[in-house]
Amino acid sequence: MLFPRAFSIDGPRRVVVTGCGIVTPLGLGVKANTEGFRIGQSAFRSVTRFDVSQQRVRIAAQVDLPAGFPKMPLTPRQARLLDHAGRMLLWATQEATQQARWNKLPPASLVVGTTGGGMSLGERYYRNAIQQPLKRRQQPTRSIGYQAHRQAALVAQACGLTGPRSVIANACASGANAVGHAWELVRTGQSERVLAAGYDAISQLIFAGFDSLQALSPTRCRPFDAHRDGLALGEGAAALTLETLIAAEARGANILAELVGYGSATDLHHLTQPHPSGDAAVVTMTEACRIAGLSPSDIDYVNAHGTGTPLNDSAEAAAITRWAGSRARTLPVSSTKAGVGHLLGAAGAVEAAACVLALLGQWLPPMLATEMPDPACGFRLITRPESARLTHVMTNSFGFGGANATLIFRRWS
């Protein structure tokens, strides 16, 4: 294990992405998600995993996984300890590490972001405790498996990641914070390579909670639309393999993109509402650009947090417009939540992966449901599929409690 140390005399290391794995309601793997994000495919349907008959909203974006598991060094008993959320994480990390060809490399670290973890296991524990209090069979397993660090340990074992593991739970910025923290570990020389991932699954507790807050849209998710009325929930997982440029080039790795900037801030404004002016969001975008040595005029696309809720979108619109300045009028902006919903702790990681895919394919992900842009948007909303010349793309992730994070990726050529 490497301990924190100062930068080398040559300064911070350049960090590149050499593998990408993704699972969303659009499908399993990079190929299905590339096409889905490119055309703005919508994946919303009736919730079938649990009873929603008593809820005001009954639609979400669910992931269908294969019945089995990918090839991995886990015993059948260990594999059964993973719930739906853990299995999504496993599929994403397996795809990323295989694409990066990490199977025969020295130990790598793991940083995972999540909010719910194995929530479904916690729900099963509670139901069993209430309905059959004297029946304790499998209760210890459920209580242990529910904890995010246990799922991370199983996934690390399956992927051969024997370095230090970290779990970040910072509301809906968790996935982006995981990628950013992994970037910092590699950039500062604390790790040679780190797998960064985010994951979350829809559970009855989470769905009912957002529904009781009346945060869910009773119609459809329309980010930045003047008539938007709420978010839509989704689920998924994404993983990026990050390593130093020197190490990647030395082994002839296929480089997908370079991660060049990361900013994080907290506004301390309200438990669930962002600051109306988006002050902390401006800070994260500005800081990410400063570290990357870029200005707003260098950013070719912003993947917005864009939940479709009245307060979030207006605050983010104000923040982007203020940060971008004169660039705002021509700056392309969209939110992939229009197609797959809000993935909570997985959102930042999935949207980071979507940005990498957009850089590779040179396209802008559209929001087909957004028909009447909010006048507060001083930028260009992408509401239909478009090709574009992209060099630098930015992605924003904001969460309850005022958590804000921004990442910037550069096209590799």
C-alpha angles and dihedrals in degrees: 000000000000120000125217114281139166124274117276118257087265091061130239118346123250112247124210137186113237101167138031130190125178140177120182138145085274090069148282117301142005097292097057093043095047091059094041095052092042095058097034095245116189118224102184121131142144115303110250104165095080140003114287097163091114095048125096090226123043104176131095141142110262130189121230112208129193114264093243136049133254116261106281142146094258125115118237089252092053091047090054089058089070116088124203092284093050092047091054089051090049094052092048096047092046091054093048097047093045092049090049092047093231095150096102101032129106119275117304130200128237129219117184129186123201143141105197101028109180093349093154089062089053090051091051090050091052095046092050092047091052101038100036107017094170094050106085099164110139092358094118089050092051093048092050097041091050091068114094095222090060092054090047090052092053092047091047089052092048092052096041094246104154099166127095118307128214132186120203121197108180103143115257093342090064097101094047091045089052091054091044094049091048089051090052092051092054096038093054096045097251091121134017093211134007133186109220119195144163129199143168137160132208112256132178093251093051094044094048090046095056090042092053089052086054087232094129120093114245088201118029138312108266111172114208092359115142089233099043114144108182149320131286122223125235138165137221149116138240135185134193126193109221124192140153117282090234093055093044093051092044092060096038095246121177104249115212100182143328122250104218108165143031132175130180132183143155123221099196089209105127140342095249107004126079121228105276092234094045092234096164091045089056088051094053094046091047093047094048089052092047093054091045092048091238138126128213088263088064094057112096099186140008120211098206127210084234104164097173094243118130097237100040096049095045091050093047092046089054091047096049092045092049094044095045096048112176090000092063097083093064099028113120112227133175142151122230088205086084088076107029103022130231108322093191109206091011095051098088094047094045092048090048088053090048089054091053090050091049091052091050094048098033097229139121120237109234133216102221094180094060107093107156112038116220109253087231089072106096090181139070113275117211107227100158135039112282138176115223143172103250126185103151125025129182130205127196128204123184130177147182114293092037098287111163131179136171130190129190124202128192126211113249117224 
